[in-house]
Amino acid sequence: MRRSIFILAATALAASALAGCEDRQSRPEDGYQPPVEQPAETDEAAGEPVVAPEVTDPAPTPPEETPPPPQERTSEQSVQPESETLFY
């Protein structure tokens, strides 16, 4: 039984190997060439001049900001946090 399974597996492997091979010499050359696409007619070919669209900046840059003036705080106020934040 084991011997027949081994022979069957070897035969199947050989058949799949032969089926996967491609004999390029036996294939006929049909001379097929893919069709060449013709470029579409553009506005320049139609004789109308091409005008570039006007470009506007969708997000203008904000004006430069000057730093706020320094705040006059006492030394005790400067060491206290501005909000109740816990630091670990």
HTML snippet that shows the backbone in 3Dmol.js (N, CA, C, O; Angstrom):
<script src="https://3Dmol.org/build/3Dmol-min.js"></script>
<div id="view" style="width:600px;height:400px;position:relative"></div>
<script>
const pdb = `
ATOM      1  N   MET A   1       0.827  -1.191   0.000  1.00  0.00           N
ATOM      2  CA  MET A   1       0.000   0.000   0.000  1.00  0.00           C
ATOM      3  C   MET A   1       0.876   1.262   0.000  1.00  0.00           C
ATOM      4  O   MET A   1       0.624   2.200  -0.756  1.00  0.00           O
ATOM      5  N   ARG A   2       1.910   1.271   0.860  1.00  0.00           N
ATOM      6  CA  ARG A   2       2.782   2.431   0.917  1.00  0.00           C
ATOM      7  C   ARG A   2       3.534   2.604  -0.391  1.00  0.00           C
ATOM      8  O   ARG A   2       3.782   3.726  -0.833  1.00  0.00           O
ATOM      9  N   ARG A   3       3.885   1.510  -0.991  1.00  0.00           N
ATOM     10  CA  ARG A   3       4.633   1.576  -2.236  1.00  0.00           C
ATOM     11  C   ARG A   3       3.778   2.175  -3.344  1.00  0.00           C
ATOM     12  O   ARG A   3       4.281   2.953  -4.155  1.00  0.00           O
ATOM     13  N   SER A   4       2.505   1.830  -3.394  1.00  0.00           N
ATOM     14  CA  SER A   4       1.630   2.360  -4.445  1.00  0.00           C
ATOM     15  C   SER A   4       1.349   3.850  -4.217  1.00  0.00           C
ATOM     16  O   SER A   4       1.215   4.602  -5.183  1.00  0.00           O
ATOM     17  N   ILE A   5       1.259   4.280  -2.975  1.00  0.00           N
ATOM     18  CA  ILE A   5       1.055   5.704  -2.680  1.00  0.00           C
ATOM     19  C   ILE A   5       2.295   6.493  -3.099  1.00  0.00           C
ATOM     20  O   ILE A   5       2.180   7.592  -3.642  1.00  0.00           O
ATOM     21  N   PHE A   6       3.488   5.928  -2.845  1.00  0.00           N
ATOM     22  CA  PHE A   6       4.730   6.589  -3.239  1.00  0.00           C
ATOM     23  C   PHE A   6       4.814   6.706  -4.760  1.00  0.00           C
ATOM     24  O   PHE A   6       5.200   7.754  -5.278  1.00  0.00           O
ATOM     25  N   ILE A   7       4.457   5.648  -5.473  1.00  0.00           N
ATOM     26  CA  ILE A   7       4.492   5.668  -6.939  1.00  0.00           C
ATOM     27  C   ILE A   7       3.462   6.658  -7.474  1.00  0.00           C
ATOM     28  O   ILE A   7       3.745   7.393  -8.420  1.00  0.00           O
ATOM     29  N   LEU A   8       2.283   6.686  -6.884  1.00  0.00           N
ATOM     30  CA  LEU A   8       1.228   7.615  -7.304  1.00  0.00           C
ATOM     31  C   LEU A   8       1.665   9.064  -7.070  1.00  0.00           C
ATOM     32  O   LEU A   8       1.431   9.924  -7.918  1.00  0.00           O
ATOM     33  N   ALA A   9       2.294   9.336  -5.935  1.00  0.00           N
ATOM     34  CA  ALA A   9       2.755  10.694  -5.636  1.00  0.00           C
ATOM     35  C   ALA A   9       3.870  11.104  -6.588  1.00  0.00           C
ATOM     36  O   ALA A   9       3.893  12.245  -7.049  1.00  0.00           O
ATOM     37  N   ALA A  10       4.793  10.199  -6.890  1.00  0.00           N
ATOM     38  CA  ALA A  10       5.877  10.511  -7.816  1.00  0.00           C
ATOM     39  C   ALA A  10       5.338  10.758  -9.218  1.00  0.00           C
ATOM     40  O   ALA A  10       5.815  11.651  -9.918  1.00  0.00           O
ATOM     41  N   THR A  11       4.344   9.972  -9.633  1.00  0.00           N
ATOM     42  CA  THR A  11       3.742  10.155 -10.952  1.00  0.00           C
ATOM     43  C   THR A  11       3.018  11.499 -11.028  1.00  0.00           C
ATOM     44  O   THR A  11       3.122  12.200 -12.034  1.00  0.00           O
ATOM     45  N   ALA A  12       2.291  11.859  -9.980  1.00  0.00           N
ATOM     46  CA  ALA A  12       1.572  13.134  -9.960  1.00  0.00           C
ATOM     47  C   ALA A  12       2.556  14.304  -9.974  1.00  0.00           C
ATOM     48  O   ALA A  12       2.307  15.317 -10.628  1.00  0.00           O
ATOM     49  N   LEU A  13       3.656  14.167  -9.265  1.00  0.00           N
ATOM     50  CA  LEU A  13       4.668  15.216  -9.242  1.00  0.00           C
ATOM     51  C   LEU A  13       5.319  15.375 -10.611  1.00  0.00           C
ATOM     52  O   LEU A  13       5.543  16.496 -11.066  1.00  0.00           O
ATOM     53  N   ALA A  14       5.618  14.277 -11.257  1.00  0.00           N
ATOM     54  CA  ALA A  14       6.227  14.337 -12.585  1.00  0.00           C
ATOM     55  C   ALA A  14       5.256  14.929 -13.599  1.00  0.00           C
ATOM     56  O   ALA A  14       5.659  15.711 -14.459  1.00  0.00           O
ATOM     57  N   ALA A  15       3.982  14.562 -13.506  1.00  0.00           N
ATOM     58  CA  ALA A  15       2.991  15.090 -14.441  1.00  0.00           C
ATOM     59  C   ALA A  15       2.806  16.593 -14.248  1.00  0.00           C
ATOM     60  O   ALA A  15       2.684  17.333 -15.224  1.00  0.00           O
ATOM     61  N   SER A  16       2.786  17.043 -13.004  1.00  0.00           N
ATOM     62  CA  SER A  16       2.620  18.482 -12.769  1.00  0.00           C
ATOM     63  C   SER A  16       3.861  19.252 -13.208  1.00  0.00           C
ATOM     64  O   SER A  16       3.750  20.385 -13.676  1.00  0.00           O
ATOM     65  N   ALA A  17       5.045  18.649 -13.062  1.00  0.00           N
ATOM     66  CA  ALA A  17       6.272  19.310 -13.508  1.00  0.00           C
ATOM     67  C   ALA A  17       6.295  19.431 -15.021  1.00  0.00           C
ATOM     68  O   ALA A  17       6.705  20.463 -15.554  1.00  0.00           O
ATOM     69  N   LEU A  18       5.861  18.393 -15.720  1.00  0.00           N
ATOM     70  CA  LEU A  18       5.827  18.447 -17.176  1.00  0.00           C
ATOM     71  C   LEU A  18       4.746  19.396 -17.678  1.00  0.00           C
ATOM     72  O   LEU A  18       4.932  20.068 -18.692  1.00  0.00           O
ATOM     73  N   ALA A  19       3.633  19.454 -16.986  1.00  0.00           N
ATOM     74  CA  ALA A  19       2.554  20.351 -17.403  1.00  0.00           C
ATOM     75  C   ALA A  19       2.943  21.807 -17.177  1.00  0.00           C
ATOM     76  O   ALA A  19       2.478  22.694 -17.893  1.00  0.00           O
ATOM     77  N   GLY A  20       3.787  22.054 -16.192  1.00  0.00           N
ATOM     78  CA  GLY A  20       4.208  23.419 -15.903  1.00  0.00           C
ATOM     79  C   GLY A  20       5.254  23.935 -16.865  1.00  0.00           C
ATOM     80  O   GLY A  20       5.448  25.145 -16.977  1.00  0.00           O
ATOM     81  N   CYS A  21       5.925  23.050 -17.554  1.00  0.00           N
ATOM     82  CA  CYS A  21       6.945  23.478 -18.515  1.00  0.00           C
ATOM     83  C   CYS A  21       6.280  24.017 -19.769  1.00  0.00           C
ATOM     84  O   CYS A  21       5.226  23.539 -20.188  1.00  0.00           O
ATOM     85  N   GLU A  22       6.905  25.005 -20.353  1.00  0.00           N
ATOM     86  CA  GLU A  22       6.366  25.576 -21.579  1.00  0.00           C
ATOM     87  C   GLU A  22       7.403  25.383 -22.670  1.00  0.00           C
ATOM     88  O   GLU A  22       8.536  25.851 -22.554  1.00  0.00           O
ATOM     89  N   ASP A  23       7.014  24.701 -23.714  1.00  0.00           N
ATOM     90  CA  ASP A  23       7.921  24.456 -24.823  1.00  0.00           C
ATOM     91  C   ASP A  23       7.788  25.625 -25.784  1.00  0.00           C
ATOM     92  O   ASP A  23       6.864  25.657 -26.597  1.00  0.00           O
ATOM     93  N   ARG A  24       8.695  26.579 -25.699  1.00  0.00           N
ATOM     94  CA  ARG A  24       8.577  27.803 -26.481  1.00  0.00           C
ATOM     95  C   ARG A  24       8.863  27.565 -27.958  1.00  0.00           C
ATOM     96  O   ARG A  24       8.393  28.334 -28.797  1.00  0.00           O
ATOM     97  N   GLN A  25       9.611  26.532 -28.298  1.00  0.00           N
ATOM     98  CA  GLN A  25       9.929  26.283 -29.695  1.00  0.00           C
ATOM     99  C   GLN A  25       8.737  25.731 -30.454  1.00  0.00           C
ATOM    100  O   GLN A  25       8.630  25.937 -31.663  1.00  0.00           O
ATOM    101  N   SER A  26       7.840  25.033 -29.772  1.00  0.00           N
ATOM    102  CA  SER A  26       6.710  24.441 -30.477  1.00  0.00           C
ATOM    103  C   SER A  26       5.542  25.420 -30.631  1.00  0.00           C
ATOM    104  O   SER A  26       4.581  25.127 -31.342  1.00  0.00           O
ATOM    105  N   ARG A  27       5.620  26.574 -29.975  1.00  0.00           N
ATOM    106  CA  ARG A  27       4.530  27.552 -30.098  1.00  0.00           C
ATOM    107  C   ARG A  27       4.656  28.295 -31.415  1.00  0.00           C
ATOM    108  O   ARG A  27       5.747  28.735 -31.778  1.00  0.00           O
ATOM    109  N   PRO A  28       3.571  28.437 -32.121  1.00  0.00           N
ATOM    110  CA  PRO A  28       3.638  29.196 -33.371  1.00  0.00           C
ATOM    111  C   PRO A  28       3.720  30.693 -33.068  1.00  0.00           C
ATOM    112  O   PRO A  28       3.092  31.187 -32.132  1.00  0.00           O
ATOM    113  N   GLU A  29       4.483  31.383 -33.855  1.00  0.00           N
ATOM    114  CA  GLU A  29       4.582  32.832 -33.726  1.00  0.00           C
ATOM    115  C   GLU A  29       3.449  33.431 -34.545  1.00  0.00           C
ATOM    116  O   GLU A  29       3.444  33.339 -35.772  1.00  0.00           O
ATOM    117  N   ASP A  30       2.507  34.034 -33.874  1.00  0.00           N
ATOM    118  CA  ASP A  30       1.350  34.578 -34.581  1.00  0.00           C
ATOM    119  C   ASP A  30       1.557  36.019 -35.022  1.00  0.00           C
ATOM    120  O   ASP A  30       0.750  36.539 -35.793  1.00  0.00           O
ATOM    121  N   GLY A  31       2.609  36.677 -34.560  1.00  0.00           N
ATOM    122  CA  GLY A  31       2.896  38.039 -34.986  1.00  0.00           C
ATOM    123  C   GLY A  31       1.922  39.061 -34.417  1.00  0.00           C
ATOM    124  O   GLY A  31       1.741  40.134 -34.992  1.00  0.00           O
ATOM    125  N   TYR A  32       1.300  38.736 -33.299  1.00  0.00           N
ATOM    126  CA  TYR A  32       0.340  39.666 -32.694  1.00  0.00           C
ATOM    127  C   TYR A  32       1.074  40.872 -32.123  1.00  0.00           C
ATOM    128  O   TYR A  32       2.065  40.731 -31.406  1.00  0.00           O
ATOM    129  N   GLN A  33       0.575  42.050 -32.450  1.00  0.00           N
ATOM    130  CA  GLN A  33       1.093  43.283 -31.882  1.00  0.00           C
ATOM    131  C   GLN A  33      -0.079  44.032 -31.266  1.00  0.00           C
ATOM    132  O   GLN A  33      -1.127  44.165 -31.897  1.00  0.00           O
ATOM    133  N   PRO A  34       0.087  44.521 -30.044  1.00  0.00           N
ATOM    134  CA  PRO A  34      -1.014  45.238 -29.404  1.00  0.00           C
ATOM    135  C   PRO A  34      -1.326  46.523 -30.165  1.00  0.00           C
ATOM    136  O   PRO A  34      -0.433  47.139 -30.747  1.00  0.00           O
ATOM    137  N   PRO A  35      -2.602  46.924 -30.159  1.00  0.00           N
ATOM    138  CA  PRO A  35      -2.973  48.145 -30.881  1.00  0.00           C
ATOM    139  C   PRO A  35      -2.349  49.378 -30.232  1.00  0.00           C
ATOM    140  O   PRO A  35      -2.186  49.439 -29.013  1.00  0.00           O
ATOM    141  N   VAL A  36      -2.009  50.340 -31.052  1.00  0.00           N
ATOM    142  CA  VAL A  36      -1.407  51.583 -30.580  1.00  0.00           C
ATOM    143  C   VAL A  36      -2.524  52.584 -30.341  1.00  0.00           C
ATOM    144  O   VAL A  36      -3.356  52.825 -31.216  1.00  0.00           O
ATOM    145  N   GLU A  37      -2.536  53.165 -29.145  1.00  0.00           N
ATOM    146  CA  GLU A  37      -3.571  54.144 -28.818  1.00  0.00           C
ATOM    147  C   GLU A  37      -3.224  55.486 -29.444  1.00  0.00           C
ATOM    148  O   GLU A  37      -2.082  55.940 -29.373  1.00  0.00           O
ATOM    149  N   GLN A  38      -4.205  56.106 -30.048  1.00  0.00           N
ATOM    150  CA  GLN A  38      -4.020  57.425 -30.639  1.00  0.00           C
ATOM    151  C   GLN A  38      -4.222  58.471 -29.547  1.00  0.00           C
ATOM    152  O   GLN A  38      -5.168  58.358 -28.768  1.00  0.00           O
ATOM    153  N   PRO A  39      -3.363  59.485 -29.469  1.00  0.00           N
ATOM    154  CA  PRO A  39      -3.544  60.517 -28.447  1.00  0.00           C
ATOM    155  C   PRO A  39      -4.825  61.308 -28.708  1.00  0.00           C
ATOM    156  O   PRO A  39      -5.204  61.552 -29.853  1.00  0.00           O
ATOM    157  N   ALA A  40      -5.474  61.696 -27.626  1.00  0.00           N
ATOM    158  CA  ALA A  40      -6.712  62.457 -27.735  1.00  0.00           C
ATOM    159  C   ALA A  40      -6.406  63.864 -28.238  1.00  0.00           C
ATOM    160  O   ALA A  40      -5.317  64.396 -28.018  1.00  0.00           O
ATOM    161  N   GLU A  41      -7.368  64.445 -28.903  1.00  0.00           N
ATOM    162  CA  GLU A  41      -7.193  65.799 -29.423  1.00  0.00           C
ATOM    163  C   GLU A  41      -7.250  66.783 -28.263  1.00  0.00           C
ATOM    164  O   GLU A  41      -8.179  66.754 -27.456  1.00  0.00           O
ATOM    165  N   THR A  42      -6.255  67.649 -28.185  1.00  0.00           N
ATOM    166  CA  THR A  42      -6.198  68.619 -27.099  1.00  0.00           C
ATOM    167  C   THR A  42      -6.690  69.974 -27.585  1.00  0.00           C
ATOM    168  O   THR A  42      -6.969  70.164 -28.769  1.00  0.00           O
ATOM    169  N   ASP A  43      -6.789  70.905 -26.655  1.00  0.00           N
ATOM    170  CA  ASP A  43      -7.230  72.256 -27.010  1.00  0.00           C
ATOM    171  C   ASP A  43      -6.221  72.936 -27.929  1.00  0.00           C
ATOM    172  O   ASP A  43      -6.600  73.744 -28.777  1.00  0.00           O
ATOM    173  N   GLU A  44      -4.939  72.615 -27.766  1.00  0.00           N
ATOM    174  CA  GLU A  44      -3.920  73.228 -28.610  1.00  0.00           C
ATOM    175  C   GLU A  44      -4.095  72.786 -30.057  1.00  0.00           C
ATOM    176  O   GLU A  44      -3.890  73.567 -30.986  1.00  0.00           O
ATOM    177  N   ALA A  45      -4.478  71.527 -30.236  1.00  0.00           N
ATOM    178  CA  ALA A  45      -4.667  71.023 -31.590  1.00  0.00           C
ATOM    179  C   ALA A  45      -5.915  71.637 -32.220  1.00  0.00           C
ATOM    180  O   ALA A  45      -6.004  71.723 -33.445  1.00  0.00           O
ATOM    181  N   ALA A  46      -6.866  72.058 -31.415  1.00  0.00           N
ATOM    182  CA  ALA A  46      -8.090  72.650 -31.928  1.00  0.00           C
ATOM    183  C   ALA A  46      -7.867  74.103 -32.349  1.00  0.00           C
ATOM    184  O   ALA A  46      -8.736  74.684 -33.000  1.00  0.00           O
ATOM    185  N   GLY A  47      -6.743  74.699 -32.002  1.00  0.00           N
ATOM    186  CA  GLY A  47      -6.435  76.056 -32.412  1.00  0.00           C
ATOM    187  C   GLY A  47      -6.758  77.100 -31.365  1.00  0.00           C
ATOM    188  O   GLY A  47      -6.459  78.277 -31.570  1.00  0.00           O
ATOM    189  N   GLU A  48      -7.353  76.718 -30.260  1.00  0.00           N
ATOM    190  CA  GLU A  48      -7.676  77.680 -29.210  1.00  0.00           C
ATOM    191  C   GLU A  48      -6.474  77.813 -28.278  1.00  0.00           C
ATOM    192  O   GLU A  48      -5.863  76.809 -27.912  1.00  0.00           O
ATOM    193  N   PRO A  49      -6.128  79.047 -27.887  1.00  0.00           N
ATOM    194  CA  PRO A  49      -4.990  79.203 -26.978  1.00  0.00           C
ATOM    195  C   PRO A  49      -5.345  78.692 -25.578  1.00  0.00           C
ATOM    196  O   PRO A  49      -6.485  78.797 -25.124  1.00  0.00           O
ATOM    197  N   VAL A  50      -4.357  78.151 -24.931  1.00  0.00           N
ATOM    198  CA  VAL A  50      -4.549  77.626 -23.584  1.00  0.00           C
ATOM    199  C   VAL A  50      -4.209  78.729 -22.595  1.00  0.00           C
ATOM    200  O   VAL A  50      -3.125  79.310 -22.654  1.00  0.00           O
ATOM    201  N   VAL A  51      -5.138  79.019 -21.683  1.00  0.00           N
ATOM    202  CA  VAL A  51      -4.941  80.056 -20.683  1.00  0.00           C
ATOM    203  C   VAL A  51      -4.821  79.376 -19.327  1.00  0.00           C
ATOM    204  O   VAL A  51      -5.680  78.582 -18.943  1.00  0.00           O
ATOM    205  N   ALA A  52      -3.758  79.688 -18.610  1.00  0.00           N
ATOM    206  CA  ALA A  52      -3.560  79.109 -17.287  1.00  0.00           C
ATOM    207  C   ALA A  52      -4.535  79.755 -16.311  1.00  0.00           C
ATOM    208  O   ALA A  52      -4.743  80.967 -16.356  1.00  0.00           O
ATOM    209  N   PRO A  53      -5.137  78.954 -15.424  1.00  0.00           N
ATOM    210  CA  PRO A  53      -6.063  79.534 -14.446  1.00  0.00           C
ATOM    211  C   PRO A  53      -5.306  80.369 -13.423  1.00  0.00           C
ATOM    212  O   PRO A  53      -4.140  80.111 -13.123  1.00  0.00           O
ATOM    213  N   GLU A  54      -5.990  81.368 -12.899  1.00  0.00           N
ATOM    214  CA  GLU A  54      -5.373  82.224 -11.895  1.00  0.00           C
ATOM    215  C   GLU A  54      -5.317  81.466 -10.577  1.00  0.00           C
ATOM    216  O   GLU A  54      -6.313  80.892 -10.138  1.00  0.00           O
ATOM    217  N   VAL A  55      -4.163  81.469  -9.959  1.00  0.00           N
ATOM    218  CA  VAL A  55      -3.965  80.720  -8.729  1.00  0.00           C
ATOM    219  C   VAL A  55      -4.037  81.680  -7.554  1.00  0.00           C
ATOM    220  O   VAL A  55      -3.357  82.706  -7.533  1.00  0.00           O
ATOM    221  N   THR A  56      -4.869  81.336  -6.574  1.00  0.00           N
ATOM    222  CA  THR A  56      -4.945  82.119  -5.344  1.00  0.00           C
ATOM    223  C   THR A  56      -4.566  81.215  -4.185  1.00  0.00           C
ATOM    224  O   THR A  56      -4.846  80.016  -4.206  1.00  0.00           O
ATOM    225  N   ASP A  57      -3.936  81.785  -3.187  1.00  0.00           N
ATOM    226  CA  ASP A  57      -3.519  81.018  -2.021  1.00  0.00           C
ATOM    227  C   ASP A  57      -4.745  80.754  -1.157  1.00  0.00           C
ATOM    228  O   ASP A  57      -5.332  81.707  -0.643  1.00  0.00           O
ATOM    229  N   PRO A  58      -5.164  79.480  -0.972  1.00  0.00           N
ATOM    230  CA  PRO A  58      -6.366  79.204  -0.191  1.00  0.00           C
ATOM    231  C   PRO A  58      -6.180  79.481   1.298  1.00  0.00           C
ATOM    232  O   PRO A  58      -7.155  79.768   1.992  1.00  0.00           O
ATOM    233  N   ALA A  59      -4.961  79.402   1.799  1.00  0.00           N
ATOM    234  CA  ALA A  59      -4.709  79.643   3.216  1.00  0.00           C
ATOM    235  C   ALA A  59      -3.606  80.691   3.333  1.00  0.00           C
ATOM    236  O   ALA A  59      -2.427  80.341   3.382  1.00  0.00           O
ATOM    237  N   PRO A  60      -3.972  81.963   3.379  1.00  0.00           N
ATOM    238  CA  PRO A  60      -2.931  82.991   3.477  1.00  0.00           C
ATOM    239  C   PRO A  60      -2.188  82.881   4.803  1.00  0.00           C
ATOM    240  O   PRO A  60      -2.725  82.403   5.802  1.00  0.00           O
ATOM    241  N   THR A  61      -0.964  83.327   4.786  1.00  0.00           N
ATOM    242  CA  THR A  61      -0.162  83.260   6.006  1.00  0.00           C
ATOM    243  C   THR A  61      -0.638  84.317   6.995  1.00  0.00           C
ATOM    244  O   THR A  61      -0.940  85.444   6.602  1.00  0.00           O
ATOM    245  N   PRO A  62      -0.707  83.965   8.264  1.00  0.00           N
ATOM    246  CA  PRO A  62      -1.159  84.943   9.259  1.00  0.00           C
ATOM    247  C   PRO A  62      -0.095  86.020   9.455  1.00  0.00           C
ATOM    248  O   PRO A  62       1.088  85.778   9.219  1.00  0.00           O
ATOM    249  N   PRO A  63      -0.513  87.199   9.885  1.00  0.00           N
ATOM    250  CA  PRO A  63       0.475  88.261  10.119  1.00  0.00           C
ATOM    251  C   PRO A  63       1.393  87.866  11.272  1.00  0.00           C
ATOM    252  O   PRO A  63       1.009  87.119  12.172  1.00  0.00           O
ATOM    253  N   GLU A  64       2.603  88.384  11.219  1.00  0.00           N
ATOM    254  CA  GLU A  64       3.566  88.074  12.275  1.00  0.00           C
ATOM    255  C   GLU A  64       3.093  88.680  13.589  1.00  0.00           C
ATOM    256  O   GLU A  64       2.689  89.841  13.658  1.00  0.00           O
ATOM    257  N   GLU A  65       3.159  87.859  14.620  1.00  0.00           N
ATOM    258  CA  GLU A  65       2.714  88.319  15.934  1.00  0.00           C
ATOM    259  C   GLU A  65       3.931  88.684  16.779  1.00  0.00           C
ATOM    260  O   GLU A  65       4.952  87.997  16.771  1.00  0.00           O
ATOM    261  N   THR A  66       3.787  89.773  17.497  1.00  0.00           N
ATOM    262  CA  THR A  66       4.850  90.163  18.419  1.00  0.00           C
ATOM    263  C   THR A  66       4.586  89.475  19.751  1.00  0.00           C
ATOM    264  O   THR A  66       3.427  89.257  20.103  1.00  0.00           O
ATOM    265  N   PRO A  67       5.607  89.135  20.484  1.00  0.00           N
ATOM    266  CA  PRO A  67       5.379  88.463  21.770  1.00  0.00           C
ATOM    267  C   PRO A  67       4.670  89.408  22.736  1.00  0.00           C
ATOM    268  O   PRO A  67       4.892  90.618  22.690  1.00  0.00           O
ATOM    269  N   PRO A  68       3.832  88.876  23.600  1.00  0.00           N
ATOM    270  CA  PRO A  68       3.122  89.736  24.556  1.00  0.00           C
ATOM    271  C   PRO A  68       4.111  90.349  25.548  1.00  0.00           C
ATOM    272  O   PRO A  68       5.171  89.782  25.814  1.00  0.00           O
ATOM    273  N   PRO A  69       3.760  91.478  26.075  1.00  0.00           N
ATOM    274  CA  PRO A  69       4.668  92.117  27.043  1.00  0.00           C
ATOM    275  C   PRO A  69       4.798  91.238  28.292  1.00  0.00           C
ATOM    276  O   PRO A  69       3.854  90.535  28.652  1.00  0.00           O
ATOM    277  N   PRO A  70       5.935  91.273  28.940  1.00  0.00           N
ATOM    278  CA  PRO A  70       6.115  90.444  30.143  1.00  0.00           C
ATOM    279  C   PRO A  70       5.170  90.903  31.249  1.00  0.00           C
ATOM    280  O   PRO A  70       4.895  92.092  31.409  1.00  0.00           O
ATOM    281  N   GLN A  71       4.687  89.928  32.001  1.00  0.00           N
ATOM    282  CA  GLN A  71       3.760  90.248  33.090  1.00  0.00           C
ATOM    283  C   GLN A  71       4.559  90.526  34.360  1.00  0.00           C
ATOM    284  O   GLN A  71       5.559  89.872  34.658  1.00  0.00           O
ATOM    285  N   GLU A  72       4.085  91.504  35.076  1.00  0.00           N
ATOM    286  CA  GLU A  72       4.735  91.867  36.334  1.00  0.00           C
ATOM    287  C   GLU A  72       4.126  91.007  37.436  1.00  0.00           C
ATOM    288  O   GLU A  72       3.007  91.254  37.884  1.00  0.00           O
ATOM    289  N   ARG A  73       4.888  89.982  37.873  1.00  0.00           N
ATOM    290  CA  ARG A  73       4.412  89.122  38.955  1.00  0.00           C
ATOM    291  C   ARG A  73       5.468  89.085  40.052  1.00  0.00           C
ATOM    292  O   ARG A  73       6.665  89.257  39.819  1.00  0.00           O
ATOM    293  N   THR A  74       4.977  88.858  41.224  1.00  0.00           N
ATOM    294  CA  THR A  74       5.916  88.709  42.342  1.00  0.00           C
ATOM    295  C   THR A  74       6.561  87.333  42.250  1.00  0.00           C
ATOM    296  O   THR A  74       6.083  86.475  41.507  1.00  0.00           O
ATOM    297  N   SER A  75       7.623  87.115  42.985  1.00  0.00           N
ATOM    298  CA  SER A  75       8.314  85.825  42.930  1.00  0.00           C
ATOM    299  C   SER A  75       7.429  84.702  43.460  1.00  0.00           C
ATOM    300  O   SER A  75       7.530  83.566  42.997  1.00  0.00           O
ATOM    301  N   GLU A  76       6.564  85.006  44.425  1.00  0.00           N
ATOM    302  CA  GLU A  76       5.652  83.975  44.942  1.00  0.00           C
ATOM    303  C   GLU A  76       4.629  83.587  43.880  1.00  0.00           C
ATOM    304  O   GLU A  76       4.286  82.411  43.760  1.00  0.00           O
ATOM    305  N   GLN A  77       4.145  84.537  43.123  1.00  0.00           N
ATOM    306  CA  GLN A  77       3.175  84.241  42.071  1.00  0.00           C
ATOM    307  C   GLN A  77       3.830  83.496  40.910  1.00  0.00           C
ATOM    308  O   GLN A  77       3.175  82.694  40.244  1.00  0.00           O
ATOM    309  N   SER A  78       5.091  83.747  40.663  1.00  0.00           N
ATOM    310  CA  SER A  78       5.739  83.117  39.521  1.00  0.00           C
ATOM    311  C   SER A  78       5.995  81.634  39.740  1.00  0.00           C
ATOM    312  O   SER A  78       6.112  80.892  38.765  1.00  0.00           O
ATOM    313  N   VAL A  79       6.086  81.174  40.984  1.00  0.00           N
ATOM    314  CA  VAL A  79       6.321  79.753  41.235  1.00  0.00           C
ATOM    315  C   VAL A  79       5.031  78.968  41.352  1.00  0.00           C
ATOM    316  O   VAL A  79       5.067  77.738  41.352  1.00  0.00           O
ATOM    317  N   GLN A  80       3.908  79.626  41.450  1.00  0.00           N
ATOM    318  CA  GLN A  80       2.626  78.931  41.520  1.00  0.00           C
ATOM    319  C   GLN A  80       2.121  78.677  40.098  1.00  0.00           C
ATOM    320  O   GLN A  80       2.214  79.551  39.236  1.00  0.00           O
ATOM    321  N   PRO A  81       1.582  77.471  39.857  1.00  0.00           N
ATOM    322  CA  PRO A  81       1.066  77.183  38.510  1.00  0.00           C
ATOM    323  C   PRO A  81      -0.181  78.000  38.218  1.00  0.00           C
ATOM    324  O   PRO A  81      -0.908  78.400  39.127  1.00  0.00           O
ATOM    325  N   GLU A  82      -0.415  78.242  36.934  1.00  0.00           N
ATOM    326  CA  GLU A  82      -1.580  79.028  36.538  1.00  0.00           C
ATOM    327  C   GLU A  82      -2.863  78.215  36.640  1.00  0.00           C
ATOM    328  O   GLU A  82      -3.945  78.783  36.784  1.00  0.00           O
ATOM    329  N   SER A  83      -2.756  76.897  36.568  1.00  0.00           N
ATOM    330  CA  SER A  83      -3.935  76.050  36.712  1.00  0.00           C
ATOM    331  C   SER A  83      -3.633  74.967  37.736  1.00  0.00           C
ATOM    332  O   SER A  83      -2.488  74.787  38.149  1.00  0.00           O
ATOM    333  N   GLU A  84      -4.662  74.258  38.134  1.00  0.00           N
ATOM    334  CA  GLU A  84      -4.521  73.216  39.144  1.00  0.00           C
ATOM    335  C   GLU A  84      -4.089  71.922  38.457  1.00  0.00           C
ATOM    336  O   GLU A  84      -4.899  71.017  38.253  1.00  0.00           O
ATOM    337  N   THR A  85      -2.834  71.845  38.110  1.00  0.00           N
ATOM    338  CA  THR A  85      -2.303  70.674  37.429  1.00  0.00           C
ATOM    339  C   THR A  85      -1.453  69.889  38.407  1.00  0.00           C
ATOM    340  O   THR A  85      -0.643  70.455  39.142  1.00  0.00           O
ATOM    341  N   LEU A  86      -1.646  68.582  38.407  1.00  0.00           N
ATOM    342  CA  LEU A  86      -0.856  67.739  39.292  1.00  0.00           C
ATOM    343  C   LEU A  86       0.346  67.207  38.527  1.00  0.00           C
ATOM    344  O   LEU A  86       0.204  66.660  37.434  1.00  0.00           O
ATOM    345  N   PHE A  87       1.504  67.366  39.097  1.00  0.00           N
ATOM    346  CA  PHE A  87       2.723  66.846  38.498  1.00  0.00           C
ATOM    347  C   PHE A  87       3.208  65.678  39.337  1.00  0.00           C
ATOM    348  O   PHE A  87       3.280  65.777  40.562  1.00  0.00           O
ATOM    349  N   TYR A  88       3.534  64.594  38.699  1.00  0.00           N
ATOM    350  CA  TYR A  88       4.011  63.418  39.416  1.00  0.00           C
ATOM    351  C   TYR A  88       5.474  63.227  39.173  1.00  0.00           C
ATOM    352  O   TYR A  88       6.068  62.283  39.694  1.00  0.00           O
TER     353      TYR A  88
END
`;
const viewer = $3Dmol.createViewer("view");
viewer.addModel(pdb, "pdb");
viewer.setStyle({}, {cartoon: {color: "spectrum"}});
viewer.zoomTo();
viewer.render();
</script>
